[in-house]
Amino acid sequence: MARRKDLKQFKATLFYLTQRLENTAQQHYAEYTRYDQAQSRCQGDVEAWKKWVKLLVRQLKTPQLKDGSFQGQFGPTVGTSLSLLSLALNYRFLPIYER
């Protein structure tokens, strides 16, 4: 579906997320929500994603532990992995992240 940017559902979702750049997920399942939002924004609107990821970096500085990890709701392995993946999407290390 990532390659189907012509779908009305894709456009509606992207519009919704773009209008809510300040929302960097602080609720239940925050790590997963951040990761999903990062994928959607990075795939759909690069400029909006760049603005959002700056907000995300500021938000993630607070809970980051001294060793660089993130505790997260599901422990440090999941918290750190999803936080780093959310920040690194623009590097497109995996084929799924290609635009």
PyMOL commands that set and color helices and strands:
alter all, ss='L'
color gray80, all
select helices_A, chain A and resi 8-18+30-44+46-61+76-91+95-97
alter helices_A, ss='H'
color red, helices_A
deselect
rebuild
show_as cartoon
